[in-house]
């Protein structure tokens, strides 16, 4: 892919696999799946687990705010802005429990820019997170 630029966002959490945070192709920016992990601690905001792995604390709102901040970090490190987003795919591990909270918080972040959106309910993500975003942006 000679016309594709791989982007590693220094301010975002490290990917959990062998993939970049984003790839720029022409004026399009494709973000890999972005979750809510904290870039400093690698922990999941609002999530505490016991030694046996059971949830002690679960705050889905904290994960929503964190995932939107992580998307913003990748966009900015890539030379884009929040308003550059044109398409957002959202993966929720519990649609019934989390959709209304997510939809309310999404509306706060996207009141000025309204990209296309798809929301998908899935059974699991590779780490103990409840939400992940896959985004496409246009860089002017």
C-alpha positions as CSV (number, residue, x, y, z in Angstrom):
1,X,0.0,0.0,0.0
2,X,2.3,2.7,-1.2
3,X,-0.4,5.4,-1.0
4,X,-1.4,4.4,2.5
5,X,0.1,6.0,5.7
6,X,0.1,4.0,8.9
7,X,-0.5,6.2,12.0
8,X,0.5,5.5,15.6
9,X,-1.3,7.9,17.9
10,X,1.1,8.6,20.8
11,X,-1.7,10.0,23.1
12,X,-4.1,7.1,22.7
13,X,-4.0,3.7,24.4
14,X,-1.7,1.2,22.7
15,X,-3.5,-1.3,20.3
16,X,-4.1,-4.7,21.8
17,X,-2.7,-6.4,18.6
18,X,-0.6,-5.9,15.6
19,X,-2.4,-3.0,13.9
20,X,-2.1,0.8,13.7
21,X,-4.4,3.2,15.3
22,X,-5.3,4.5,11.9
23,X,-4.4,4.5,8.2
24,X,-4.6,7.5,5.9
25,X,-5.5,6.7,2.3
26,X,-5.8,9.9,0.2
27,X,-8.0,12.2,2.2
28,X,-9.7,9.4,4.1
29,X,-8.7,8.3,7.6
30,X,-9.7,4.8,8.7
31,X,-9.5,4.3,12.5
32,X,-9.0,0.8,13.9
33,X,-11.5,-0.2,16.6
34,X,-11.0,2.2,19.6
35,X,-12.0,1.2,23.1
36,X,-12.2,3.1,26.4
37,X,-8.9,2.0,27.9
38,X,-7.0,4.8,29.7
39,X,-3.8,5.7,27.7
40,X,-1.8,6.3,30.9
41,X,-2.8,3.3,33.0
42,X,-4.2,0.9,30.4
43,X,-7.1,0.3,32.7
44,X,-10.8,0.5,31.8
45,X,-12.5,3.6,33.3
46,X,-15.3,2.7,35.6
47,X,-14.4,-1.0,35.7
48,X,-13.0,-2.8,38.8
49,X,-12.7,-6.6,39.0
50,X,-12.1,-8.9,41.9
51,X,-9.1,-11.3,41.9
52,X,-11.3,-14.0,40.5
53,X,-12.4,-11.7,37.6
54,X,-15.9,-10.8,38.8
55,X,-17.0,-7.2,38.3
56,X,-17.0,-5.2,41.5
57,X,-17.7,-1.9,39.8
58,X,-19.1,-1.2,36.3
59,X,-19.7,2.4,35.0
60,X,-20.8,2.3,31.4
61,X,-21.0,6.1,31.2
62,X,-17.3,6.4,32.1
63,X,-16.5,4.0,29.3
64,X,-18.6,6.0,26.8
65,X,-16.8,9.3,27.7
66,X,-13.4,7.6,27.6
67,X,-14.0,5.9,24.2
68,X,-15.0,9.3,22.7
69,X,-11.9,10.9,24.1
70,X,-9.7,8.1,22.7
71,X,-11.3,8.6,19.3
72,X,-10.6,12.3,19.6
73,X,-6.9,11.6,20.5
74,X,-6.4,9.4,17.4
75,X,-8.1,11.9,15.2
76,X,-5.9,14.8,16.5
77,X,-2.7,12.8,16.3
78,X,-3.7,12.0,12.7
79,X,-4.2,15.6,11.7
80,X,-8.0,15.4,11.8
81,X,-10.7,16.8,14.1
82,X,-13.9,15.6,15.7
83,X,-15.8,17.3,12.9
84,X,-13.9,15.3,10.3
85,X,-15.8,12.1,11.2
86,X,-18.2,10.9,8.5
87,X,-19.0,7.3,9.6
88,X,-19.1,5.7,13.0
89,X,-19.7,2.0,13.8
90,X,-20.4,1.2,17.4
91,X,-20.1,-2.2,19.0
92,X,-21.9,-2.8,22.3
93,X,-21.6,-6.0,24.3
94,X,-25.0,-5.5,25.9
95,X,-27.4,-3.6,23.6
96,X,-30.4,-3.9,26.0
97,X,-28.6,-2.6,29.0
98,X,-26.3,0.1,27.4
99,X,-28.0,1.5,24.3
100,X,-30.0,4.2,25.9
101,X,-27.0,5.5,27.9
102,X,-24.7,5.3,24.9
103,X,-27.3,7.1,22.7
104,X,-27.7,9.9,25.2
105,X,-24.0,10.5,25.6
106,X,-23.4,10.1,21.8
107,X,-25.9,12.9,21.2
108,X,-23.8,15.2,23.5
109,X,-20.6,14.6,21.5
110,X,-22.2,14.7,18.1
111,X,-24.7,17.5,18.4
112,X,-22.8,19.6,15.8
113,X,-21.3,16.9,13.6
114,X,-23.7,14.1,12.7
115,X,-21.7,11.3,10.9
116,X,-23.5,8.2,9.6
117,X,-23.8,5.7,12.4
118,X,-24.3,2.0,12.8
119,X,-24.7,0.3,16.2
120,X,-24.1,-3.4,16.5
121,X,-24.8,-5.7,19.5
122,X,-22.1,-8.3,19.9
123,X,-21.4,-11.0,22.5
124,X,-17.8,-9.9,23.5
125,X,-14.8,-7.8,22.7
126,X,-11.1,-8.9,23.1
127,X,-10.7,-7.1,26.4
128,X,-13.2,-6.5,29.3
129,X,-14.7,-3.4,27.7
130,X,-18.4,-2.8,26.9
131,X,-18.0,-0.5,23.9
132,X,-15.8,0.0,20.9
133,X,-15.9,2.5,18.0
134,X,-14.7,2.0,14.4
135,X,-14.6,5.3,12.5
136,X,-13.9,6.9,9.2
137,X,-13.0,10.6,8.8
138,X,-12.2,12.9,5.9
139,X,-9.2,15.1,6.1
140,X,-9.4,18.3,4.2
